[in-house]
Amino acid sequence: MTTLKIHNIESAPTEAKPLLENSQKAYGMIPGLHGVLAASPQILKAYQDLHQLFTETSFNNDELTVVWQTINVEHACHYCVPAHTGIAKMMKVNDSITEALRNETPLADSKLEALRTMTLSIVRNRGNVSQANLEAFYAAGYGEQQVLEIILGLSQKVISNYTNHIANTPVDEAFQKFAWKK
């Protein structure tokens, strides 16, 4: 089992300190993931910037959750699935959406299911999706913008999911009640 150091504001490299202070202000704590990422101020900044940019896309809270959690579950991220379960609750996402995503079962809403299916296709095929996949996604009411926005969300999740695998980041106390295993 691998582990990486989880920094706090005092132990972090100088360039990471203000980024961790931002995390503290935003979340009332420094998430363990942010503490790990702080070892490289550039990756912590990239992660925070990608998160902000993804939340500013055309996706609503349900759709953001579908993209994040589909990727987290596909990547079997022991840290991000519980964290995004808690985040989804804060975002007022219906628990039935979260449970379907955590259990890898189809979503009742056909448009959200099309988003989940396209996200899985992009992840599993490393972006090599078929024209038929795109047409099905477009038929559900999405467009080219949303294809690109999924890739933005995936970029954020690659940073967190892969880091958590390598660091074996402990799930933050606030999210431990949402523990998950694939």
Secondary structure, DSSP 8 states (H G I E B T S, - for coil): --------TTTS-GGGHHHHHHHHHHHSS--HHHHHHTTSHHHHHHHHHHHHHHHTSS--HHHHHHHHHHHHHHTT-TTHHHHHHHHHHHTT--HHHHHHHHHT---SSHHHHHHHHHHHHHHHTTT---HHHHHHHHHTT--HHHHHHHHHHHHHHHHHHHHHHHHT----GGGGGG----
